[in-house]
Amino acid sequence: MTTAHSEEALKTLMLLSLDGDEAAYRHLLNALRILLVGYYGRRMGAATKADMEDLVQETLLALHSRRSTYDRERPFTAWFFSIARYKLIDHHRGRGGRKLAETELGEDIESDFSEEAVTARMDVERLLGSLPEKQRELIRRVKLEGQSVADTASRTGQSESAVKVGIHRGLKALAEKLRGGA
C-alpha cells in the first residue's frame, strides 16, 4: 500500500524526473508543496501565510537547483527534508531568531528526517500494512500518534475495551511476525 506522499512514491517520482519525465516532476513538486505546507505550518507558529508560501517556494527552488546532487541509492525524503530544514533555519535567522533557530530546530527536526528515522518509519509502515485495516488504524492512532484510548474510541465509534483489544491483538500479530511466524 503506497500513498502519494510515501518515501517510495516520492522517490519514484524523483527518479523519473531525473530521467527527464516532466509530468513526474510536476507531480513531485505538487506532492512536496503539500508536505512542506504541513511541515512549515507545524514549525513556524505565528508566521504569516505569505511567509510560509515564500518558504515553500524557496525550498522547491532549492530542490530544483540541487536535484542533480541527489544520490539515487539514498532515501529521498531524508535528503529533501534536510533542504527544508536548512531553509527554515535560514528563515528564522533572517528574522533575528538565531537563538530560536538553534534551539528549536536542532535535533528535533534532524531526528524526524534522518535517514535512520525514515528507514524506521518505512519498516513500521511495512509491518502495519500486514495487519487488518482496523487494527492498523488503532495502533497508528494510539501508539504512533499518541491519541488516548478514549479519544480513539470516540472517533472510531468503538468502546474503549474494543480499542484496547484491537491494539493488543495487532501488537501480538506484529510480534509474531517479527519472531518469524506467519
Secondary structure in CASP SS format (residue, H / E / C, confidence):
PFRMAT SS
TARGET T0000
AUTHOR 0000-0000-0000
METHOD secondary structure of the structure
MODEL  1
M C 1.00
T C 1.00
T C 1.00
A C 1.00
H C 1.00
S C 1.00
E H 1.00
E H 1.00
A H 1.00
L H 1.00
K H 1.00
T H 1.00
L H 1.00
M H 1.00
L H 1.00
L H 1.00
S H 1.00
L H 1.00
D C 1.00
G C 1.00
D C 1.00
E H 1.00
A H 1.00
A H 1.00
Y H 1.00
R H 1.00
H H 1.00
L H 1.00
L H 1.00
N H 1.00
A H 1.00
L H 1.00
R H 1.00
I H 1.00
L H 1.00
L H 1.00
V H 1.00
G H 1.00
Y H 1.00
Y H 1.00
G H 1.00
R H 1.00
R H 1.00
M C 1.00
G C 1.00
A C 1.00
A C 1.00
T C 1.00
K H 1.00
A H 1.00
D H 1.00
M H 1.00
E H 1.00
D H 1.00
L H 1.00
V H 1.00
Q H 1.00
E H 1.00
T H 1.00
L H 1.00
L H 1.00
A H 1.00
L H 1.00
H H 1.00
S H 1.00
R H 1.00
R H 1.00
S H 1.00
T H 1.00
Y C 1.00
D C 1.00
R C 1.00
E C 1.00
R C 1.00
P C 1.00
F H 1.00
T H 1.00
A H 1.00
W H 1.00
F H 1.00
F H 1.00
S H 1.00
I H 1.00
A H 1.00
R H 1.00
Y H 1.00
K H 1.00
L H 1.00
I H 1.00
D H 1.00
H H 1.00
H H 1.00
R H 1.00
G H 1.00
R C 1.00
G C 1.00
G C 1.00
R H 1.00
K H 1.00
L H 1.00
A H 1.00
E H 1.00
T H 1.00
E H 1.00
L C 1.00
G C 1.00
E H 1.00
D H 1.00
I H 1.00
E H 1.00
S H 1.00
D H 1.00
F C 1.00
S C 1.00
E H 1.00
E H 1.00
A H 1.00
V H 1.00
T H 1.00
A H 1.00
R H 1.00
M H 1.00
D H 1.00
V H 1.00
E H 1.00
R H 1.00
L H 1.00
L H 1.00
G C 1.00
S C 1.00
L C 1.00
P C 1.00
E H 1.00
K H 1.00
Q H 1.00
R H 1.00
E H 1.00
L H 1.00
I H 1.00
R H 1.00
R H 1.00
V H 1.00
K H 1.00
L H 1.00
E C 1.00
G C 1.00
Q C 1.00
S C 1.00
V H 1.00
A H 1.00
D H 1.00
T H 1.00
A H 1.00
S H 1.00
R H 1.00
T H 1.00
G C 1.00
Q C 1.00
S C 1.00
E H 1.00
S H 1.00
A H 1.00
V H 1.00
K H 1.00
V H 1.00
G H 1.00
I H 1.00
H H 1.00
R H 1.00
G H 1.00
L H 1.00
K H 1.00
A H 1.00
L H 1.00
A H 1.00
E H 1.00
K H 1.00
L H 1.00
R C 1.00
G C 1.00
G C 1.00
A C 1.00
END
